[in-house]
Amino acid sequence: MLSIMTIKRILSLLALFLALMACTKEEYKEVENYTLPSITMDSCVVASGSSFTAYMTVDKGESFFNHNLQLLVYDTEDVSKSLSTINVELGNERVQKVQKTFTVPVSNHEYVVSAVLKTDKNSFKSRSLLVSLTNMTAESYLHLWGQPRYLDEVTMEGRSYPWKYETDEIALHFSAKRYFGIVVKAAMKGLPVEVRVGNHIYPVEWTNLLLSGEKDADFWVNMTDIGPGIYDVALHWPDAELPLPKKIRILPLKAEEETTTPFSEFNDLPHFARASFRINDKMYYYTKMEDKMLVSCDLNTKEWTKHKDVAYDIKEIVAIGSKAYGITELIKPYGASSESVQNELYEYDSETDNWKKMADLPVRGEIFNMKCFATGGQVYICGGYYSSTNLQFMETWKYDISKGEWTKVADRPTGQNVMQTGNGETYGYFMTPQGFLWVYDSNKDKWNRETQLTSVYNTSNQNQCLIEYDGKLFYAGNKDNSAIYSYDFNTKEWELLGLYDTDIIAPYMLTGTFHKDKLILGPVLKNMDYPGATSMHFINFDIK
């Protein structure tokens, strides 16, 4: 007997053969290597009491010319002849989304809608849709609801950015969360009562019951018994099912919150850290909310230690071995209407708990928002802008620790702002507000641009961090970008690993490190206006 796979292949070949038979000899040679035109009727949505809007996807194919698109409308009581043939204007793109609103003569009838895409010598017809203004049949449900969109947790953030975590095949990613929302175009009658996720059926919880034919309806689904995996999703009516166009992915990654030991004697301030660095198994945090203060947390015991007060206004700090190096951004007023910026380099010795000034920065002019990173056992500065002109500071400088000397290296490769930097063994990193990743090769003194992380919003939000670990680069964001990504330098692809609670905030900067194969973010707070806002938390992600 023939296997199922063999039968499927035979049917596929037969379908291709029939398509080729419909072509002329001239077109046959073309379709051997090129895609045939196609027209897909995506959905048909009620526009008013006597009109519908048809949504179509047109693919003009390759090496086919003079395309003409027509919309055909039939009354179901007499499908021998179309009521109207409506010409639809096409753009220049090969694949394009097209919509067309049409009026029907009688509002209480059912209608069949289809489309025809014509070329010089052939016609390609879409499947037909059954639509109705009053009699909501099972088929009507499937088409009047249009194309559903996923929400992230049914939050205002999700409504603003429904595409936030979308890919071509998967519409929503989440980790510890087990609930999601869906927005659909409101139908005239009938609401879905359940949602199927894989083989699991869940009831619908509505958040917006003010429905009309021109507004979106949104609801949420709470899933308590579903494990990690990729699932197809469908809306359920009592007599119909509407499969959603994209699946969802539930991640095995879970975020755990760990409350830190409080230390009220210095006001729980590390969540206001302006800079941080790691030496051995301790994370150090510098803050200047009240006093310029340096504290550290033992990653094994979670015990805190307060170090000597810092006499300098530190902007950025990187660690190399048992020492750390910080650059200053001290604003010194000239008078009533002018000021200067003092950029200097200081070294911190963790063994003696002492700071000392190093060689002056070689930059000409005064730089705001300067960044630094460490790689190859050296300190590098880049980024920022001139305080007097607001022009971007494009130079990159290296500080040789053993010699105590500065050397100018390859200039910053882009005029976009340096939003966040990252340290590595051989490479240094920075990310722009638009999500562009630039990598500095310390052996070749060369910058290279890697794949853009498109979900990073164009924002001045600095609550994010870049961490090199186990041959990959990890990105963690906060507030608008509360997600964890990893970047594979071999495949040149970003992978979303998980999300965490958007109520957790890092007021000034998000700090992170890896410890025992777990990504540790923090310390962070819950809602700052809460009575227990001084209760700090670390967020732990297991990436294995």
Sequence and secondary structure as in RCSB ss.txt:
>XXXX:A:sequence
MLSIMTIKRILSLLALFLALMACTKEEYKEVENYTLPSITMDSCVVASGSSFTAYMTVDKGESFFNHNLQLLVYD
TEDVSKSLSTINVELGNERVQKVQKTFTVPVSNHEYVVSAVLKTDKNSFKSRSLLVSLTNMTAESYLHLWGQPRY
LDEVTMEGRSYPWKYETDEIALHFSAKRYFGIVVKAAMKGLPVEVRVGNHIYPVEWTNLLLSGEKDADFWVNMTD
IGPGIYDVALHWPDAELPLPKKIRILPLKAEEETTTPFSEFNDLPHFARASFRINDKMYYYTKMEDKMLVSCDLN
TKEWTKHKDVAYDIKEIVAIGSKAYGITELIKPYGASSESVQNELYEYDSETDNWKKMADLPVRGEIFNMKCFAT
GGQVYICGGYYSSTNLQFMETWKYDISKGEWTKVADRPTGQNVMQTGNGETYGYFMTPQGFLWVYDSNKDKWNRE
TQLTSVYNTSNQNQCLIEYDGKLFYAGNKDNSAIYSYDFNTKEWELLGLYDTDIIAPYMLTGTFHKDKLILGPVL
KNMDYPGATSMHFINFDIK
>XXXX:A:secstr
   HHHHHHHHHHHHHHHHHHTS HHHHHHHTTS   EEEEEEEEEEETTEEEEEEEEE  SS    EEEEEEEE
TTBTTS SEEEEE   SSSEEEEEEEEE S TTSEEEEEEEEE SS EEE   EEEESS   HHHHHHHT   EE
ESTT HHHHH TTTT  SSEEEEESS  EEEEEEE  SS    EEEETTEEEE EES     TTSEEEEEEE SS
  SEEE EEEEETTEEEE SSEEEE S  EEEEE    GGGTTGGGG SEEEEETTEEEEEE SSS EEEEEETT
T  EEE     S EEEEEEETTEEEEEE EEEE SSS EEEE  EEEEETTTTEEEE S    SS EES EEEEE
TTEEEEE  EETTT  B   EEEEETTTTEEEEES  S SS   EEE BSSEEEEE TT  EEEEETTTTEEEE 
   TTS S     EEEEEETTEEEEEE GGG EEEEEETTTTEEEEEEE  TT B SS   EEEETTEEEEEEEB
S TTSTTTT  EEEEEE  
